[in-house]
Amino acid sequence: TKEVEDKSEKKRLEDVPIVQNFPEVFPEEWPGLLLTRPMEFQIDLVPGATPVARAPYRLVPSEMKELAEQLKELSDKGFIRPSLAGYYRRFIEGFSKIA
């Protein structure tokens, strides 16, 4: 845990740049800045665990399973087939004109 140092005693409202730039917005009598309260923040990690290094899902697992089943069915019926067009589209200038 990390303790936060209280810097509120050292700060004055007049030292804040935005207050200096717009004095007509801020009242002359100001109660002062909010006090900094001590706060503890900690994330407990599992020893030996490695961070997950993969992109988050765009679909929940049940939707992903349904999509995979539908794609397999369409592929089996011949309505769709695997293609490298998306792969080559990145490298061949004007690919959309010839494909």
Buried (B, 14 or more C-beta within 10 A) or exposed (E): EEEEEEEEEEEEEEEEEEBEEEEEEBEEEEEEBEEEEEEEEEEEEEEEEEEEEEEEEEEEEEEEEEEEEEEEEEEEEEEEEEEEEEEEEEEEEEEEEEE
